Amino acid sequence: MFMSALWDTIFEIKDTYQNAEVFLVDNHIPALRYGNAENPVIFAGGFGAEEWQTSVLLLTFFNRLMEHMNTSKSMAGIAVRKAFKKRSVVIIPCVCPPKMRYEGEEVHMKDLSAFTKYMFYHKAGMLVCVSGSGGTIFAPKQAEDSPAQSATIHKILCACSSLTAVQEKQGVAADMCTQMNEKIGLPAYLISPRSIQMAELPQTYKALEETLAVSALL
């Protein structure tokens, strides 16, 4: 049911905006892309069946980005058509599609093997995961050889949002960020909105829009 609705939304965006590209990660994970520039910023959500709300948040962001791109409107104060002229954005709204699992069973890194493989073989400029709730932004501890701008980006993301920076975070999305940072030196961040309750999604998205838009430009 969820994946059917997800695909319907993805193809609706594709049919509406010619510059939106649909593709598959490892032949089964749906994704959207804007732009052909190298080193895209990758946004990922849907870390488990109970996180469908983060899929909605990312699809809303991509849809609004395309809308503002095509109408030359500003988004969170950003003239997106000009700002994104030489940039690429990839949205992977559900990195772990729902499958048969026991109720309450946790998602583990092995469940994200397809997404992990994609990240290893397709060079990105930055990874932004949206997962959980709690109103925080997590960045893995930077290795000595990490890009110098990683810490700066983290400060910028915290400054343009009302979310609290944390040094430690549990969960599979946090583990993914840490792995990407440690193994391939990729700047990776985890955004946990203040709420992902269904009734509060519009307000949650509104509060996150500037952070997501700025993230796509860093």
Residue pairs with C-beta under 8 A, 6 or more apart in sequence:
2 49
2 52
2 98
3 94
3 97
3 98
6 30
6 55
6 59
6 93
6 94
7 30
9 59
10 22
10 30
10 32
10 59
10 93
11 22
13 20
13 32
13 59
13 62
13 63
13 66
14 20
14 21
14 22
14 32
16 63
16 66
17 66
17 67
17 69
17 70
19 34
19 35
19 66
19 69
19 70
20 32
20 33
20 34
20 62
20 66
21 32
21 33
21 34
22 30
22 31
22 32
22 33
23 31
23 32
23 33
24 30
24 31
25 31
25 92
25 95
25 114
25 115
25 118
26 114
26 115
26 117
26 118
28 97
28 114
29 92
29 94
29 95
29 97
29 114
29 115
29 118
30 92
30 93
30 94
31 90
31 91
31 92
31 93
32 59
32 62
32 90
32 91
32 93
33 40
33 88
33 89
33 90
33 91
34 62
34 65
34 66
34 69
34 84
34 88
34 89
35 84
35 86
35 87
35 88
35 89
36 88
37 86
37 87
37 88
38 88
38 123
39 88
39 123
39 124
39 125
40 87
40 88
40 89
40 90
40 124
40 125
41 87
41 88
41 89
41 90
41 124
41 125
41 126
41 127
41 128
41 215
41 216
41 217
41 218
42 90
42 92
42 119
42 124
42 126
42 127
42 128
43 58
43 61
43 62
43 89
43 90
43 91
43 92
43 128
43 129
43 130
43 212
43 215
43 216
44 58
44 92
44 93
44 95
44 115
44 127
44 128
44 129
44 130
44 173
44 176
45 51
45 54
45 55
45 57
45 58
45 92
45 93
45 94
45 95
45 129
45 130
45 131
46 52
46 54
46 55
46 92
46 93
46 94
46 95
46 96
46 97
47 54
47 95
47 96
47 107
47 112
47 129
47 131
47 171
47 172
47 173
47 176
48 96
48 106
48 107
48 111
48 172
49 96
49 98
49 99
49 101
51 131
51 132
51 196
52 94
53 196
53 197
53 198
53 201
54 93
54 130
54 131
54 193
54 196
55 93
55 94
56 201
57 130
57 193
57 196
57 201
57 204
57 205
57 208
58 91
58 93
58 130
59 91
59 93
60 205
61 91
61 205
61 208
61 209
61 212
61 213
62 89
62 91
64 75
64 209
65 75
65 80
65 84
65 89
65 213
65 216
67 73
68 74
68 75
68 80
68 81
69 80
69 81
69 84
72 79
72 81
73 80
74 80
75 209
75 213
76 209
76 210
76 213
76 214
77 210
78 213
78 214
78 217
80 213
83 217
84 216
84 217
87 216
87 217
89 216
90 124
92 115
95 112
95 115
96 107
96 111
96 112
96 115
96 172
106 172
107 172
108 172
109 116
109 172
109 175
109 176
109 179
111 172
112 172
112 176
115 176
116 176
116 179
119 127
119 180
119 184
119 186
120 183
120 184
124 186
125 187
126 153
126 186
126 187
126 188
126 189
126 215
126 218
127 176
127 177
127 180
127 186
127 187
127 188
127 189
128 188
128 189
128 191
128 212
128 215
129 173
129 176
129 177
129 188
129 189
129 190
129 191
130 190
130 191
130 192
130 193
130 208
131 171
131 172
131 173
131 174
131 190
131 191
131 192
132 171
132 173
132 192
132 196
133 192
133 193
133 194
133 195
133 196
134 192
134 194
135 162
135 163
135 164
135 192
135 193
135 194
136 163
136 164
136 165
136 166
136 169
136 190
136 191
136 192
137 154
137 157
137 158
137 161
137 163
137 164
137 165
137 166
137 189
137 190
137 191
137 192
138 165
138 166
138 167
138 168
138 169
138 174
138 177
138 189
138 190
138 192
139 150
139 151
139 154
139 165
139 177
139 188
139 189
139 190
140 174
140 177
140 178
140 181
140 182
140 188
141 167
142 150
142 151
142 181
143 181
143 182
143 185
145 185
146 181
146 185
146 187
147 185
147 187
149 187
150 181
150 187
153 187
153 189
153 218
154 165
154 189
156 214
156 218
157 163
157 189
157 191
157 211
157 214
157 215
157 218
158 164
158 165
160 210
160 211
160 214
161 191
161 207
161 208
161 210
161 211
162 207
163 191
163 192
163 193
163 194
163 211
169 190
169 192
173 190
174 190
176 188
177 188
177 189
177 190
178 188
180 186
180 188
181 187
181 188
189 215
191 208
191 211
191 212
193 204
193 207
193 208
194 204
194 207
195 203
195 204
196 204
